[in-house]
């Protein structure tokens, strides 16, 4: 589970948001409301009875509504008030107005303010402010609704609105568990502090790319709200120096997206225009050739509103990451064909990758890289046997050319000469193909192991030419790394090289005798070079494993630049629909209770 301390947990539902100047923040939304009287504090008496009568059906699981208004977190909300003897939380209505303004800011986080009763709170506030909060039933409804809004919003900022478990069986990322008893015990203290708005902002992913997505969301939302979007009709390929009737429309689109200066020459496809197109192509995962073709026009015709959705769902994906990330970790972005190494929340290094094909998708999960295998063998997955056997049947020397051997399930070597390849049935083939270490081994010279039940790992590859492609879904599921030696050196450099060097010598039976001088420490690159030069399979265990998180982001900030990636695995639409869907409440109190610690 995410490691949230008790103070952080309290702040999720402590309901103490940073107060804002009332007249400045909600004057337009809640007018007329100046000089509104403050509601009296509700002590023991009929007001408590009103709260109890509204909340008792929620406590019993009979309903998830109060006065026809759905409560999104009925368990937490009802039990919170019960533990407080049904006392009101929001007596300071100026402060309550600032809290509503904070909820309005959910849109800026890629969420939806209406999921948190925003319009209902505005309506009740406006009506009751004119009535000086004299209706105790409406006052109680408002109080409960605002409490539920802050609870739910806080949970969504930490864990996300959409449960990723519903999108894939491989997901093994942790969620935060909220300890209701601890929260309620210290609730009054944090109400008095009135600092939940500031605290809520700390529940967002503490990643620079997340905040850059947030900034991009603001820009694209402004475009979607204020600009009339029309498709650009494709009129044929345009190369540098040429003219086309499409150019004015293309130029206008590029200017809105900040790729082209308004002062640029757009009478023809000028050098500045070509540079802008090239930059646009790079940022939208197109072949950056500076030529305007059908693919570039199709990309330019993606509506701004669609880009808003794309950014929002990737902010949601960022929220799924654990809050207890270590200081250094690796994120694999499958949609971006990229490996990113982070240090203290900042991108420190990156390299290109190749991912699983459409019919052998690389799964999403997290683990830790625990050791490296130098000069690896490759045990061919059973799913590929048919391919290997077909190649052997076409070329009997193929198995020798590719340095394959056969092994039984016990691991014992089997004589290849005993196989009649022409009569082999791939479905009944009971042996394992194992490729020996050599320069063209399918795994290259090094692979990176992190425990998982999917048999997925990172590895080198001899087919370097595949990295020249923009879209790189070519593997059978494992992840090929463009610069594996650099990655290996970085991982080894974080560890005790002396202990790794000593372990390597033990593997090879070359450990120095005790009376001899200690084994000297080797730099990471020297150790790696020496290990590869041995030509034998070696394991280099890391005493400081690196956390690796395999994700799928179709929009992400890469070194400060927003990049839109192709939805290669077609996962965006389902998540967009789930993120936009109204929240569903439940009357199953027992089911909701299991999600929280009491």
KELUMMAR-918066 format. One line per field, with one value per residue (C-alpha): residue in three letters; chain; x, y, z. Coordinates in pm, whole numbers. Each point is the difference from the previous one (the first is absolute). Layout:
rest = (ala, ...)
kette = (A, ...)
u = (X, ...)
v = (Y, ...)
w = (Z, ...)
% end
This chain:
rest = (unk, unk, unk, unk, unk, unk, unk, unk, unk, unk, unk, unk, unk, unk, unk, unk, unk, unk, unk, unk, unk, unk, unk, unk, unk, unk, unk, unk, unk, unk, unk, unk, unk, unk, unk, unk, unk, unk, unk, unk, unk, unk, unk, unk, unk, unk, unk, unk, unk, unk, unk, unk, unk, unk, unk, unk, unk, unk, unk, unk, unk, unk, unk, unk, unk, unk, unk, unk, unk, unk, unk, unk, unk, unk, unk, unk, unk, unk, unk, unk, unk, unk, unk, unk, unk, unk, unk, unk, unk, unk, unk, unk, unk, unk, unk, unk, unk, unk, unk, unk, unk, unk, unk, unk, unk, unk, unk, unk, unk, unk, unk, unk, unk, unk, unk, unk, unk, unk, unk, unk, unk, unk, unk, unk, unk, unk, unk, unk, unk, unk, unk, unk, unk, unk, unk, unk, unk, unk, unk, unk, unk, unk, unk, unk, unk, unk, unk, unk, unk, unk, unk, unk, unk, unk, unk, unk, unk, unk, unk, unk, unk, unk, unk, unk, unk, unk, unk, unk, unk, unk, unk, unk, unk, unk, unk, unk, unk, unk, unk, unk, unk, unk, unk, unk, unk, unk, unk, unk, unk, unk, unk, unk, unk, unk, unk, unk, unk, unk, unk, unk, unk, unk, unk, unk, unk, unk, unk, unk, unk, unk, unk, unk, unk, unk, unk, unk, unk, unk, unk, unk, unk, unk, unk, unk, unk, unk, unk, unk, unk, unk, unk, unk, unk, unk, unk, unk, unk, unk, unk, unk, unk, unk, unk, unk, unk, unk, unk, unk, unk, unk, unk, unk, unk, unk, unk, unk, unk, unk, unk, unk, unk, unk, unk, unk, unk, unk, unk, unk, unk, unk, unk, unk, unk, unk, unk, unk, unk, unk, unk, unk, unk, unk, unk, unk, unk, unk, unk, unk, unk, unk, unk, unk, unk, unk, unk, unk, unk, unk, unk, unk, unk, unk, unk, unk, unk, unk, unk, unk, unk, unk, unk, unk, unk, unk, unk, unk, unk, unk, unk, unk, unk, unk, unk, unk, unk, unk, unk, unk, unk, unk, unk, unk, unk, unk, unk, unk, unk, unk, unk, unk, unk, unk, unk, unk, unk, unk, unk, unk, unk, unk, unk, unk, unk, unk, unk, unk, unk, unk, unk, unk, unk, unk, unk, unk, unk, unk, unk, unk, unk, unk, unk, unk, unk, unk, unk, unk, unk, unk, unk, unk, unk, unk, unk, unk, unk, unk, unk, unk, unk, unk, unk, unk, unk, unk, unk, unk, unk, unk, unk, unk, unk, unk, unk, unk, unk, unk, unk, unk, unk, unk, unk, unk, unk, unk, unk, unk, unk, unk, unk, unk, unk, unk, unk, unk, unk, unk, unk, unk, unk, unk, unk, unk, unk, unk, unk, unk, unk, unk, unk, unk, unk, unk, unk, unk, unk, unk, unk, unk, unk, unk, unk, unk, unk, unk, unk, unk, unk, unk, unk, unk, unk, unk, unk, unk, unk, unk, unk, unk, unk, unk, unk, unk, unk, unk, unk, unk, unk, unk, unk, unk, unk, unk, unk, unk, unk, unk, unk, unk, unk, unk, unk, unk, unk, unk, unk, unk, unk, unk, unk, unk, unk, unk, unk, unk, unk, unk, unk, unk, unk, unk, unk, unk, unk, unk, unk, unk, unk, unk, unk, unk, unk, unk, unk, unk, unk, unk, unk, unk, unk, unk, unk, unk, unk, unk, unk, unk, unk, unk, unk, unk, unk, unk, unk, unk, unk, unk, unk, unk, unk, unk, unk, unk, unk, unk, unk, unk, unk, unk, unk, unk, unk, unk, unk, unk, unk, unk, unk, unk, unk, unk, unk, unk, unk, unk, unk, unk, unk, unk, unk, unk, unk, unk, unk, unk, unk, unk, unk, unk, unk, unk, unk, unk, unk, unk, unk, unk, unk, unk)
kette = (A, A, A, A, A, A, A, A, A, A, A, A, A, A, A, A, A, A, A, A, A, A, A, A, A, A, A, A, A, A, A, A, A, A, A, A, A, A, A, A, A, A, A, A, A, A, A, A, A, A, A, A, A, A, A, A, A, A, A, A, A, A, A, A, A, A, A, A, A, A, A, A, A, A, A, A, A, A, A, A, A, A, A, A, A, A, A, A, A, A, A, A, A, A, A, A, A, A, A, A, A, A, A, A, A, A, A, A, A, A, A, A, A, A, A, A, A, A, A, A, A, A, A, A, A, A, A, A, A, A, A, A, A, A, A, A, A, A, A, A, A, A, A, A, A, A, A, A, A, A, A, A, A, A, A, A, A, A, A, A, A, A, A, A, A, A, A, A, A, A, A, A, A, A, A, A, A, A, A, A, A, A, A, A, A, A, A, A, A, A, A, A, A, A, A, A, A, A, A, A, A, A, A, A, A, A, A, A, A, A, A, A, A, A, A, A, A, A, A, A, A, A, A, A, A, A, A, A, A, A, A, A, A, A, A, A, A, A, A, A, A, A, A, A, A, A, A, A, A, A, A, A, A, A, A, A, A, A, A, A, A, A, A, A, A, A, A, A, A, A, A, A, A, A, A, A, A, A, A, A, A, A, A, A, A, A, A, A, A, A, A, A, A, A, A, A, A, A, A, A, A, A, A, A, A, A, A, A, A, A, A, A, A, A, A, A, A, A, A, A, A, A, A, A, A, A, A, A, A, A, A, A, A, A, A, A, A, A, A, A, A, A, A, A, A, A, A, A, A, A, A, A, A, A, A, A, A, A, A, A, A, A, A, A, A, A, A, A, A, A, A, A, A, A, A, A, A, A, A, A, A, A, A, A, A, A, A, A, A, A, A, A, A, A, A, A, A, A, A, A, A, A, A, A, A, A, A, A, A, A, A, A, A, A, A, A, A, A, A, A, A, A, A, A, A, A, A, A, A, A, A, A, A, A, A, A, A, A, A, A, A, A, A, A, A, A, A, A, A, A, A, A, A, A, A, A, A, A, A, A, A, A, A, A, A, A, A, A, A, A, A, A, A, A, A, A, A, A, A, A, A, A, A, A, A, A, A, A, A, A, A, A, A, A, A, A, A, A, A, A, A, A, A, A, A, A, A, A, A, A, A, A, A, A, A, A, A, A, A, A, A, A, A, A, A, A, A, A, A, A, A, A, A, A, A, A, A, A, A, A, A, A, A, A, A, A, A, A, A, A, A, A, A, A, A, A, A, A, A, A, A, A, A, A, A, A, A, A, A, A, A, A, A, A, A, A, A, A, A, A, A, A, A, A, A, A, A, A, A, A, A, A, A, A, A, A, A, A)
u = (0, 109, 182, -206, 76, -283, 22, -32, -293, -168, 36, -180, -324, 105, -202, 220, 64, 215, -231, -21, -133, -373, -111, 281, -36, -370, -158, -103, -124, -181, -116, -193, 176, 178, -34, -153, -66, 194, -202, -16, 202, -205, 28, -199, -362, -249, 266, 191, -321, -36, 351, -68, -330, 167, 298, -154, -122, 358, 138, -244, 73, -362, 90, 292, -200, -109, -292, 39, 366, 243, 284, 310, 180, -296, 196, 269, -238, -265, 245, 193, -309, -104, 337, -43, -344, -147, 161, 22, 339, -52, -121, 224, -177, 268, 240, -247, -9, 377, -30, -252, 250, 261, -240, -48, 373, -53, -28, 357, 114, -160, -297, -358, -136, -354, 115, 32, -346, 129, -321, -220, 222, -14, -380, -55, 252, -160, -353, 88, 225, -300, -196, 284, 32, -322, -111, 164, -77, 170, 287, 51, -28, 259, 234, -19, 31, 311, 158, -66, 144, 329, 35, -59, 218, 288, -24, -4, 305, 191, -129, -172, -370, 19, 107, 276, -78, -308, 221, 246, 71, 376, -27, 184, 40, -103, -284, -17, -199, -179, -13, -330, 53, 325, -149, -305, 206, 200, -262, -77, 364, 20, -329, 135, 317, -206, 279, -144, 23, 374, 21, -216, 245, 265, -200, 69, 283, 323, 134, 112, -170, -335, 17, 106, -306, -208, 137, -67, -356, -67, 126, -197, -315, 24, 33, -294, -220, 94, 98, -232, 151, -31, 169, 272, -79, 292, 115, 310, 363, 182, 380, 238, -26, -333, -342, -338, -349, 31, 285, -205, -216, 302, 186, -293, -18, 376, -14, -275, 212, 310, 204, 8, 62, -273, 277, 105, -28, -294, -41, 190, 150, 289, 295, -165, -322, 190, 168, -338, -144, 303, -37, -371, 68, 255, -243, -279, 193, 9, 288, 178, 90, -128, -241, -373, -181, -324, 128, 94, -338, -183, 190, -70, -369, -20, -237, 131, -269, 143, 344, -156, -139, 335, 184, -259, 18, 378, -14, -229, 258, 264, -221, 8, 372, 93, 55, 293, 235, 366, 243, 97, -223, -65, -326, -62, -245, -125, -200, 303, 246, 219, 189, 28, 231, -107, 192, -181, -304, 206, 82, 368, 52, -203, 31, -223, -159, -186, -318, -233, -197, -375, -66, 262, -44, 250, -196, -19, 149, 277, 302, 369, 300, 196, 279, 157, 88, 305, 42, -348, -149, -348, -258, -255, -362, -225, -213, 291, 77, -211, 208, 333, -108, -126, 336, 187, -221, 84, 371, 142, 310, -207, 27, 381, 28, -198, 187, -306, 5, -285, -78, -245, -239, 245, 266, 205, 141, -157, 171, -136, 99, -273, -275, -167, -87, -213, -250, 3, -340, 55, -295, 145, 364, 113, 351, 123, 208, 287, 226, 357, 189, 147, 11, -337, -186, -361, 54, 326, 276, -198, -347, -155, -205, -284, -222, -347, -245, -8, 358, 67, 344, 212, 273, 246, -70, 211, -272, 97, -151, -351, 62, -12, -379, -232, -243, 188, -239, 209, 79, -177, -60, 341, 153, 304, 227, 186, 288, 20, 366, -62, -293, 215, 277, -248, -151, 339, 129, -278, 126, 302, 226, 245, -269, -126, 354, 62, -322, 97, 335, -175, -225, 306, 195, 265, -32, 340, 133, -48, 373, 16, -78, -370, -175, 17, -311, -80, -184, -341, 97, 323, -183, -259, 266, 192, -315, -101, 353, -12, -260, -176, -341, 45, -245, 70, -224, -88, 15, -209, -283, -163, -378, -154, -355, -147, -262, -194, -12, -120, 76, 303, 257, 337, 275, -243, -171, -351, -7, -313, 55, -202, -245, 169, -190, -334, -46, -95, -368, -105, 182, -146, -349, 65, 151, -298, -262, -204, 112, -201, -89, -90, -220, 223, 159, 192, 163, 106, 120, 245, 175, 95, 177, -198)
v = (0, 356, 125, 297, 120, 73, 374, -44, -233, 249, 264, -211, 30, 252, 252, 300, 176, 309, 297, 242, 355, -69, 293, -47, -371, -70, 338, -95, -347, 74, 362, 162, -104, 295, 50, -345, -93, -294, -306, -82, -293, -315, -148, -272, 55, -23, 84, -316, -195, 132, -116, -339, -44, 83, -230, -300, -156, 29, -165, -289, -37, 69, 279, 209, 321, 286, 207, -157, 102, -288, -38, -135, -126, -96, -220, 254, 294, -160, -155, 324, 188, -286, 11, 377, -36, 152, 340, 240, 49, 308, 276, 264, 57, 231, -286, -242, 225, -28, -377, 0, 203, -267, -267, 207, -45, -375, 78, 129, -339, -184, -101, 135, 240, -132, -334, 188, 163, 332, 132, -133, 171, 326, -16, -78, 262, 272, -77, -34, 305, 212, -164, 57, -376, -26, -336, -265, -283, 178, 96, -366, -112, 255, -103, -370, 61, 214, -258, -277, 217, 59, -363, -130, 263, -78, -372, 59, 226, -281, -315, 134, -10, -314, -327, -135, -354, 20, 60, -288, -309, 64, 317, -31, 362, 89, 226, 215, -130, 262, -62, 149, -30, 196, 264, 63, 0, 304, 160, 306, 105, 7, 175, 284, 8, 67, -117, -290, 181, 25, -359, -137, 136, -223, -311, 42, -206, 171, -31, 287, -160, 9, 374, 53, -198, 223, 308, -152, -83, 365, 104, -260, 64, 370, -95, -241, 260, 304, -115, -126, -324, -91, -286, 73, -160, -206, 126, -210, -17, 330, 14, 281, 310, -102, 165, -148, 129, -189, 217, 286, -243, -205, 314, 122, -336, -2, 355, -93, -293, 221, -175, 291, 369, 238, 183, -305, 2, -225, 96, -319, -288, 214, -121, 133, -176, -326, 27, 47, -305, -209, 102, -80, -340, -84, 99, -213, -320, 48, -53, 334, 49, 357, -108, 62, -321, -175, -110, 353, 138, -278, 92, 372, -90, -154, 242, 201, -160, -342, 118, 123, -350, -155, 219, -66, -377, 10, 217, -272, -263, 203, -2, -380, 3, -80, 289, -182, 9, -23, 280, -173, -210, -96, 61, -198, 188, -262, 242, 230, -283, 154, -87, 292, -5, 244, 143, 206, 34, 139, -172, -98, -220, -163, -241, -151, -342, -263, -147, -295, -41, 63, -373, -32, 322, 85, 1, 282, -72, 109, -182, 57, -75, -239, -127, 12, -299, 55, -220, -145, -311, 31, -261, 33, 34, -286, 247, 52, -368, -11, 282, -167, -342, 147, 169, -324, -188, 256, 6, -304, 202, 274, -152, -8, 343, 154, -196, -181, -307, -213, -64, -226, 139, -120, 230, -287, 48, -209, -116, 205, -273, -224, 232, -65, 363, -76, -197, 221, 115, 345, -54, -321, 116, -63, 144, 353, 196, 175, 244, 1, 323, 157, 340, -43, -159, 124, 157, 168, 25, 83, -38, 158, -217, 119, -265, -32, -271, 109, -103, 358, 159, 269, -105, 98, -94, -61, 150, 362, 113, -37, 305, 213, -51, 249, -271, -294, -275, -292, -232, -302, 191, 73, 347, 61, 289, 218, 88, -299, 47, 353, -127, -283, 242, 232, -288, -140, 345, 28, -316, -128, -90, -183, -242, -54, -57, -247, -187, -20, -156, -251, -102, -74, -178, 271, 145, 101, -198, 168, 60, 197, 372, 103, 10, 361, 196, 35, 288, -101, 24, -197, -273, -25, -14, -272, -205, 12, -85, -329, -124, -201, 61, 207, 139, 338, 38, 351, 77, 310, -115, 259, 41, -39, 105, -107, 257, 107, 377, 133, 357, 85, 268, -99, 227, 293, -60, -144, -309, -174, -368, -243, -214, -316, -236, 186, 69, 367, -7, -231, 210, 324, -147, -116, 332, 192, -237, 125, -142, -299, -23, -315, -92, -299, 137, -322, 15, 361, -69, -257, 281, 180, -69, 81)
w = (0, -46, 307, 110, 349, 243, -58, -376, 50, 226, -263, -257, 191, 266, -198, 73, -328, -35, 43, -294, -13, -23, -215, -250, -57, -29, -65, -351, 91, 324, -45, 164, 322, 157, 374, 51, 361, 140, 89, 370, 130, 37, 348, 170, -91, -286, -259, 95, -37, -354, -90, 155, -184, -333, 58, 170, -330, -132, 314, -40, -370, -95, -240, -125, -23, 220, -126, -346, -13, -53, 249, -174, 312, 222, 237, 88, 7, 219, 246, 24, 122, 226, 180, 39, 162, -316, 47, -294, -166, -214, 229, -158, -330, -143, 55, -157, -308, -34, 24, -286, -202, 70, -127, -314, -57, -54, -372, 7, 130, -290, 214, -12, 259, -49, 144, 329, 19, -130, -156, 281, 256, -194, -24, 367, 105, -209, 119, 366, 5, -103, 283, 250, 51, 198, -142, 222, -245, -292, 227, 93, -362, -105, 282, -85, -374, 40, 231, -253, -278, 180, 108, -353, -164, 236, -70, -376, 15, 168, -169, -311, -84, -216, 160, -229, 114, -223, -306, 28, 206, 15, 209, 335, 109, 355, 112, 310, 294, 205, 376, 99, 374, -6, -226, 218, 320, -112, -226, 211, 7, -377, -46, 210, -211, -317, -228, -199, -336, 41, 120, -280, -253, 156, -85, -372, -149, 97, -352, -220, -305, 185, 54, -359, -112, 226, -172, -344, 107, 74, -345, -194, 200, -87, -367, 21, 172, -206, -348, -273, -127, -369, -181, -254, -336, -128, -342, -58, 116, 61, 3, 93, -221, -152, 30, 84, 79, 330, 129, 156, 198, 105, 103, 212, 178, 66, 136, 244, 115, 38, -267, -249, 52, -125, -186, -202, -379, -88, -367, -78, 195, 126, 215, 317, -98, -64, 341, 166, -176, 96, 365, -12, -154, 269, 276, -148, -68, -376, -240, 42, -366, -36, -274, 30, -84, 89, 342, 102, -110, 187, 314, -42, -36, 347, 182, 294, 215, -79, 108, 325, 59, -86, 249, 272, -22, 17, 311, 138, -92, 183, 312, -4, 81, 357, 238, 161, -298, 85, -80, -325, -223, -361, -184, -316, -221, -241, -216, -24, -71, 266, 317, 244, 301, 272, 292, 266, -227, -289, -329, 21, -308, -276, -290, -267, 36, -205, 149, -54, -320, -5, 47, 277, 194, 272, 330, 254, 343, 234, 141, 83, -219, 222, -225, -346, -215, -220, -310, 51, -148, -149, 84, -278, 121, -104, -195, -242, -58, -316, -154, 88, -125, -330, -56, 74, -246, -270, 89, 186, 92, 167, 348, -24, -160, 286, 270, 134, 221, 136, 365, 172, 260, 267, -149, -138, -351, -278, -319, -292, -248, 141, -125, -337, -72, -304, 210, 311, 126, 162, 234, 137, 9, 360, -12, 64, -250, 178, -184, 124, 78, -312, -168, -173, 289, -7, 344, -101, 257, 314, 146, 309, 234, 222, 165, -158, -98, -366, -92, -114, 17, -167, -237, -270, -363, -312, -224, 66, -331, 145, 219, -313, -14, 170, 111, 154, 107, -129, 293, 146, 324, 149, -26, -218, 100, -249, 235, 234, 91, 124, 205, 139, 97, 173, 198, 98, 98, 261, 170, 187, -291, 229, 118, -355, -128, 282, -76, -365, 87, 228, -291, -209, 271, -9, 349, 136, 296, 342, 48, -325, -26, -7, -336, -126, -83, -371, -166, -134, -366, 55, 189, -277, -272, 184, 58, -367, -113, 195, -250, 271, 153, 317, 255, 159, 305, 115, 369, -77, -232, -222, 2, -347, -86, -333, -104, -307, -63, -335, 101, 210, 58, -134, 125, 20, -335, -27, -221, -128, -71, -209, 193, -126, 233, -43, 372, 0, -94, 281, 257, -141, 36, 357, 104, -140, 140, 299, 330, 113, 368, 182, 295, 73, 317, 67, -344, 48, 352, -133, -189, 322, 325, 313)
% end
